[in-house]
Amino acid sequence: MTITATEATAWKNELQNITADVTDPAGRAALESLSSALEGYFENPLLFRSVLGKIAQAMIDPATEEQITSQAFQNLDEFKAALPAGVTVTTV
């Protein structure tokens, strides 16, 4: 997975937009805290990629990880078809 400076900035902007839309004070505070904690990572795409990788690792169970890393896929649709039910892929 490669993350460019443009993509990291897009993630940062999206988080800011989400935060701006939250009306619940506690929810807004939590998102502002998250944004603040990620600020340094947004500035360095390599570090941001590392954070995203750690999030992905925590979300993918070992059996699914084995399934998707043990084969090559020709396109995104083929990759999606190999995933278990309930797993969705979101592209940015």
Secondary structure, 3 states (H helix, E strand, C coil): CCCCHHHHHHHHHHHHHHHHHCCCHHHHHHHHHHHHHHHHHHHCHHHHHHHHHHHHHHHCCHHHHHHHHCCCCCCHHHHHHHCCCCCCCCCC
